[in-house]
Amino acid sequence: MSSSNFPALAGLSVDRIPVPRSPDASGAPDFRAFHELDVAHHMDLWGNLDRCSTLAEAVLFWQGNKYEERHVFLARLDRTVVGSGTLTLPLSENTTTAGVDVLVDAAYRRRGIGTKVLEVLEQQARARDRVSFDAFCAEPIGLLIPGGELLEAKSGTGGVPMDSASTCFALHHGYSLEQVETNSSLPLPVGEALLQDLEEQAAMRASGYSFIGWQDRCPDELVDVFAKLKSLMSTEVPIAGLGWEGEVWDANRVRVEESTWLAGGIASTVAVARHAATGELAAYTTLTHREATPGMVYQEDTLVAPGHRGHGLGMLVKIANLRRLEQLWPAATSVMTWNANENRHMLAINVALGFKPSGFDGEWQKRLE
């Protein structure tokens, strides 16, 4: 799976590299080079590592699991690392799809290296009977220049700069823009007066619900019903035309996620709304935190189940978690989240809490049939 037979790229190879077994990646120079390239990219693009995985996180993620196979590739030009590629292959659902990602060192762009990396990834995916390739590209909000020409998402909500390098690359290789997500940030702490006001407004609609929470590990007596709620996260949020199948979560899948986070140095806190009459878990939200970036908290999933919407539960679970994070991670200075642009209800909750746009993600797809 290497190649050096392109006249303009003599000396270029693209090879799959092993993922180390230990999170510290000792004795794994290739994987360290892959991670260092990612770190350099984030510093160049964002000026910080707020959105970048730690080395331990990267190792544990790219090891894959029973639900998703994951592969890492390095591109070298005359033995110099000049780029990378990753390939994810879902194994439980969406088994005709593949996730692809291409990164080229800034000093080596516009030489066809990214094209060759993508070609290798797509070849590998096709060999595994994958006929739909998914990719996303995250960029700072400053690239959305007022009045600049945009490529509109097929969902009809939002767009990406028509003349950006990522847009040109994706379109050149046959990918279509299916969805745009807004990346937003919330400065901490949030004023208690604001939280109380929003909480009181939402609580007036939330009679018949109680609120509970936990850190790092879901209680055994709740893990089955929590898994059922997490299954809805892949079917009840906007996915535009991406056509993904719903994920089936059970207790084991929840435990795999929790143990992987903990092993990678990620702490989490979950807030949940429970319906008193039925005992159903009606809504949840999750925050994660890394000691490597103590100022940053990630807002992960937030979901209100169908049948329980319109009761202010999304706002109330978010407020509960925001209060908890101040106790758990007092050094945190901001929360970061992502929402599909057409998810107007959740975006409205975030705006009310004080989130401001800081970036955007283009969700791209290429279908072979």
C-alpha positions as CSV (number, residue, x, y, z in Angstrom):
1,M,0.0,0.0,0.0
2,S,2.8,2.4,-0.8
3,S,3.5,4.2,-4.0
4,S,6.3,6.2,-5.5
5,N,5.5,5.9,-9.2
6,F,4.1,9.4,-9.7
7,P,6.5,11.5,-11.8
8,A,5.8,14.7,-9.9
9,L,6.2,12.9,-6.6
10,A,9.2,10.7,-6.9
11,G,10.2,9.5,-3.5
12,L,6.6,9.7,-2.0
13,S,5.2,6.8,-0.1
14,V,2.0,6.4,1.8
15,D,2.0,3.5,4.3
16,R,-0.2,2.3,7.1
17,I,1.5,2.5,10.5
18,P,0.9,0.4,13.6
19,V,-1.0,2.0,16.5
20,P,1.0,1.5,19.8
21,R,-0.5,-0.6,22.5
22,S,0.5,1.7,25.3
23,P,-1.0,5.2,25.7
24,D,2.5,6.8,26.1
25,A,3.5,5.6,22.6
26,S,7.0,4.8,23.8
27,G,8.9,3.0,21.1
28,A,6.4,4.2,18.4
29,P,8.2,6.9,16.5
30,D,5.8,6.7,13.5
31,F,2.7,7.2,15.6
32,R,4.4,10.0,17.5
33,A,5.2,11.7,14.1
34,F,1.5,11.3,13.2
35,H,0.4,13.0,16.4
36,E,3.1,15.8,16.1
37,L,1.7,16.6,12.6
38,D,-1.8,16.9,14.1
39,V,-0.4,19.1,16.9
40,A,1.4,21.4,14.4
41,H,-1.8,21.6,12.3
42,H,-3.9,22.7,15.3
43,M,-1.4,25.3,16.4
44,D,-1.1,26.7,12.8
45,L,-4.9,26.8,12.3
46,W,-6.2,27.8,15.8
47,G,-3.2,29.0,17.7
48,N,-3.9,26.6,20.5
49,L,-4.5,22.9,21.2
50,D,-8.1,23.2,22.6
51,R,-9.4,21.0,19.8
52,C,-6.5,18.6,19.6
53,S,-6.4,15.1,21.1
54,T,-3.6,14.3,23.5
55,L,-1.1,11.6,22.6
56,A,-2.8,9.2,25.0
57,E,-6.2,9.9,23.6
58,A,-5.0,9.5,20.1
59,V,-3.4,6.1,20.9
60,L,-6.6,4.8,22.5
61,F,-8.9,6.1,19.9
62,W,-6.9,4.8,16.9
63,Q,-6.6,1.3,18.5
64,G,-10.3,1.0,17.5
65,N,-12.8,-1.3,19.1
66,K,-15.4,-4.0,18.3
67,Y,-17.7,-1.2,16.9
68,E,-15.2,0.6,14.6
69,E,-11.9,-0.4,12.9
70,R,-9.4,2.4,12.6
71,H,-6.3,2.8,10.6
72,V,-3.5,5.4,10.4
73,F,-1.3,6.2,7.4
74,L,1.9,8.3,7.1
75,A,3.1,10.0,3.9
76,R,6.8,10.4,3.5
77,L,8.8,12.3,0.8
78,D,12.4,11.0,0.7
79,R,11.9,9.8,4.3
80,T,10.6,13.1,5.6
81,V,7.1,12.9,7.1
82,V,4.9,15.2,5.0
83,G,1.4,14.1,5.6
84,S,-1.0,11.7,7.2
85,G,-4.3,10.0,6.5
86,T,-6.8,8.1,8.6
87,L,-9.5,5.6,7.8
88,T,-12.4,4.6,10.0
89,L,-14.6,1.6,9.2
90,P,-17.8,1.1,11.2
91,L,-18.4,-2.6,12.0
92,S,-21.8,-2.7,13.7
93,E,-23.8,-0.2,11.7
94,N,-23.1,1.9,8.5
95,T,-21.0,-1.0,7.2
96,T,-21.0,0.4,3.7
97,T,-19.4,3.7,4.8
98,A,-15.9,4.8,5.6
99,G,-14.5,7.9,7.3
100,V,-11.5,9.5,5.6
101,D,-9.2,12.3,6.7
102,V,-6.2,13.9,5.0
103,L,-3.6,16.2,6.4
104,V,-0.5,17.6,4.7
105,D,2.2,19.5,6.4
106,A,1.9,23.2,5.5
107,A,5.3,23.3,3.9
108,Y,4.4,20.6,1.4
109,R,0.9,21.5,0.2
110,R,-0.2,21.9,-3.4
111,R,2.1,19.2,-4.7
112,G,-0.4,16.4,-5.0
113,I,0.5,14.7,-1.7
114,G,-3.0,15.1,-0.3
115,T,-4.5,13.6,-3.5
116,K,-2.2,10.6,-3.2
117,V,-3.1,10.1,0.5
118,L,-6.8,10.2,-0.3
119,E,-6.4,7.8,-3.2
120,V,-4.8,5.3,-0.8
121,L,-7.6,5.7,1.7
122,E,-10.3,5.3,-0.9
123,Q,-8.7,2.2,-2.3
124,Q,-8.5,0.6,1.1
125,A,-12.2,1.5,1.8
126,R,-13.3,0.1,-1.6
127,A,-11.4,-3.1,-0.8
128,R,-13.6,-3.4,2.3
129,D,-16.8,-2.9,0.2
130,R,-17.4,0.6,1.4
131,V,-19.3,2.7,-1.2
132,S,-19.8,6.0,0.8
133,F,-16.9,8.1,2.1
134,D,-17.4,10.7,4.9
135,A,-15.1,13.5,5.8
136,F,-15.2,16.7,7.8
137,C,-13.1,19.8,8.0
138,A,-13.0,22.2,11.0
139,E,-12.0,25.8,10.5
140,P,-12.0,29.1,12.4
141,I,-15.1,31.4,12.2
142,G,-12.9,34.2,10.8
143,L,-12.7,32.4,7.4
144,L,-16.4,33.2,7.0
145,I,-15.9,36.7,5.6
146,P,-19.1,38.7,5.4
147,G,-20.2,38.9,1.8
148,G,-17.8,36.2,0.7
149,E,-19.0,33.5,-1.7
150,L,-20.3,30.4,0.0
151,L,-20.9,26.9,-1.1
152,E,-24.2,26.1,0.5
153,A,-24.8,22.8,2.2
154,K,-27.3,20.4,0.6
155,S,-29.3,20.6,3.9
156,G,-29.9,24.3,2.9
157,T,-28.5,25.6,6.2
158,G,-25.1,27.3,6.2
159,G,-22.2,27.1,3.9
160,V,-18.4,27.1,3.7
161,P,-16.1,29.5,1.8
162,M,-16.1,28.6,-1.8
163,D,-12.4,29.6,-2.3
164,S,-10.9,27.8,0.8
165,A,-8.3,25.1,0.2
166,S,-10.5,22.5,1.9
167,T,-13.5,23.3,-0.2
168,C,-11.4,23.2,-3.4
169,F,-9.8,19.9,-2.5
170,A,-13.1,18.3,-1.6
171,L,-14.9,19.4,-4.7
172,H,-12.0,18.4,-6.9
173,H,-12.2,14.9,-5.6
174,G,-15.9,14.5,-6.0
175,Y,-17.2,15.2,-2.5
176,S,-20.4,17.1,-1.8
177,L,-21.1,19.4,1.2
178,E,-24.0,17.7,3.1
179,Q,-24.1,19.7,6.3
180,V,-22.4,22.5,8.2
181,E,-22.0,22.6,12.0
182,T,-21.3,25.6,14.2
183,N,-18.5,25.3,16.7
184,S,-19.3,27.6,19.7
185,S,-17.5,28.6,22.9
186,L,-18.9,29.7,26.2
187,P,-16.7,31.7,28.6
188,L,-16.7,30.6,32.2
189,P,-18.0,31.2,34.8
190,V,-21.5,31.7,33.6
191,G,-23.2,34.3,35.8
192,E,-25.4,32.7,38.5
193,A,-28.2,35.3,37.9
194,L,-28.4,34.2,34.3
195,L,-28.5,30.6,35.2
196,Q,-31.2,31.1,37.8
197,D,-33.4,33.1,35.4
198,L,-33.1,30.5,32.6
199,E,-33.6,27.7,35.1
200,E,-36.8,29.2,36.5
201,Q,-38.2,29.8,33.1
202,A,-37.5,26.2,32.0
203,A,-38.6,24.6,35.4
204,M,-42.1,26.0,34.9
205,R,-42.5,23.5,32.0
206,A,-40.7,20.6,33.7
207,S,-43.2,19.3,36.3
208,G,-43.0,15.5,36.5
209,Y,-39.3,15.2,36.0
210,S,-36.4,14.8,38.4
211,F,-32.7,15.4,37.7
212,I,-29.7,13.2,38.5
213,G,-26.1,13.0,37.5
214,W,-22.9,11.1,37.8
215,Q,-19.2,11.3,37.1
216,D,-17.2,9.1,34.8
217,R,-19.3,5.9,35.1
218,C,-23.1,5.4,34.8
219,P,-24.6,3.7,37.8
220,D,-25.2,0.0,37.1
221,E,-28.9,0.3,37.7
222,L,-29.2,2.9,35.0
223,V,-26.8,1.8,32.4
224,D,-29.3,-0.2,30.3
225,V,-31.9,2.7,30.1
226,F,-29.0,5.2,29.5
227,A,-27.8,3.0,26.6
228,K,-31.3,3.2,25.1
229,L,-31.2,7.0,25.3
230,K,-27.8,7.1,23.7
231,S,-29.0,5.0,20.8
232,L,-31.4,7.9,20.0
233,M,-28.4,10.3,19.6
234,S,-27.7,8.9,16.2
235,T,-31.3,9.0,14.9
236,E,-32.8,12.1,16.6
237,V,-30.3,14.7,15.7
238,P,-30.1,16.4,12.2
239,I,-27.8,14.5,9.8
240,A,-28.9,16.3,6.6
241,G,-28.4,13.9,3.6
242,L,-25.6,11.9,5.2
243,G,-27.8,8.8,5.3
244,W,-26.2,7.2,8.4
245,E,-27.9,4.3,10.1
246,G,-28.8,4.6,13.8
247,E,-26.3,3.2,16.2
248,V,-27.4,0.5,18.6
249,W,-26.1,1.1,22.1
250,D,-26.1,-1.4,25.0
251,A,-24.5,-1.5,28.4
252,N,-21.2,-2.8,27.0
253,R,-20.9,-0.1,24.5
254,V,-21.5,2.5,27.2
255,R,-18.8,0.9,29.3
256,V,-16.3,0.8,26.4
257,E,-16.7,4.5,25.9
258,E,-16.3,5.3,29.6
259,S,-13.2,3.1,30.0
260,T,-11.6,4.5,26.9
261,W,-12.1,8.0,28.1
262,L,-10.7,7.3,31.6
263,A,-7.7,5.4,30.2
264,G,-7.0,8.5,28.0
265,G,-7.1,10.9,30.9
266,I,-10.6,12.2,30.1
267,A,-13.0,12.9,33.0
268,S,-16.7,13.2,32.3
269,T,-19.9,14.4,34.0
270,V,-23.4,13.5,32.9
271,A,-26.7,15.2,33.8
272,V,-30.0,13.4,33.2
273,A,-33.7,14.1,33.4
274,R,-35.9,11.2,34.5
275,H,-39.6,11.0,34.0
276,A,-41.3,10.3,37.3
277,A,-44.4,8.6,35.9
278,T,-42.5,6.0,33.7
279,G,-39.0,6.0,35.1
280,E,-37.7,6.7,31.6
281,L,-34.6,8.7,31.1
282,A,-35.9,11.6,29.1
283,A,-32.8,13.8,28.4
284,Y,-29.1,13.8,29.0
285,T,-26.0,15.9,28.4
286,T,-22.3,15.1,28.8
287,L,-19.3,17.3,29.5
288,T,-15.6,16.0,29.3
289,H,-12.4,17.5,30.6
290,R,-8.7,16.8,30.1
291,E,-6.0,17.6,32.6
292,A,-3.7,18.3,29.6
293,T,-5.9,21.3,28.7
294,P,-7.3,22.3,32.1
295,G,-9.0,25.5,30.8
296,M,-11.2,23.7,28.2
297,V,-14.3,21.6,28.7
298,Y,-16.0,19.8,25.8
299,Q,-19.8,19.7,25.5
300,E,-20.4,16.3,24.1
301,D,-23.9,14.8,23.4
302,T,-27.1,16.6,24.4
303,L,-30.4,14.9,23.6
304,V,-34.1,15.2,24.6
305,A,-36.0,12.1,23.7
306,P,-39.1,12.3,21.5
307,G,-42.2,12.5,23.6
308,H,-40.4,14.5,26.3
309,R,-39.7,17.7,24.3
310,G,-41.1,21.0,25.0
311,H,-40.5,20.8,28.8
312,G,-37.3,22.8,29.0
313,L,-35.3,19.6,29.7
314,G,-32.4,20.5,27.4
315,M,-31.8,23.7,29.2
316,L,-32.2,22.2,32.6
317,V,-29.7,19.4,32.1
318,K,-27.2,21.8,30.6
319,I,-27.5,24.1,33.6
320,A,-27.1,21.2,36.0
321,N,-23.9,20.2,34.3
322,L,-22.5,23.8,34.1
323,R,-23.0,24.1,37.8
324,R,-21.3,20.7,38.4
325,L,-18.2,21.5,36.3
326,E,-17.4,24.6,38.4
327,Q,-17.0,22.2,41.4
328,L,-15.2,19.4,39.4
329,W,-12.9,21.5,37.2
330,P,-12.4,25.0,38.8
331,A,-9.5,25.8,36.4
332,A,-11.8,25.6,33.4
333,T,-12.3,28.9,31.5
334,S,-14.5,27.9,28.6
335,V,-16.9,25.2,27.2
336,M,-16.8,24.2,23.5
337,T,-19.6,22.6,21.6
338,W,-20.8,21.7,18.1
339,N,-24.3,21.8,16.6
340,A,-25.7,21.2,13.1
341,N,-26.8,24.6,11.7
342,E,-30.4,23.3,11.3
343,N,-30.6,22.2,14.9
344,R,-32.2,25.5,15.8
345,H,-33.7,24.5,19.1
346,M,-30.4,23.4,20.6
347,L,-28.6,26.4,19.1
348,A,-31.1,28.7,20.8
349,I,-30.4,27.1,24.2
350,N,-26.7,27.6,23.6
351,V,-27.2,31.2,22.6
352,A,-29.3,31.9,25.7
353,L,-26.5,30.5,27.9
354,G,-23.9,32.8,26.2
355,F,-22.2,30.6,23.6
356,K,-20.6,32.5,20.7
357,P,-19.6,31.0,17.3
358,S,-15.8,30.3,17.1
359,G,-15.6,27.9,14.2
360,F,-17.5,25.8,11.7
361,D,-17.3,22.2,10.4
362,G,-18.0,21.2,6.8
363,E,-19.4,17.6,6.6
364,W,-18.6,16.1,3.2
365,Q,-19.7,12.9,1.5
366,K,-18.8,11.0,-1.7
367,R,-21.0,8.1,-2.8
368,L,-20.0,5.5,-5.4
369,E,-23.5,4.4,-6.1
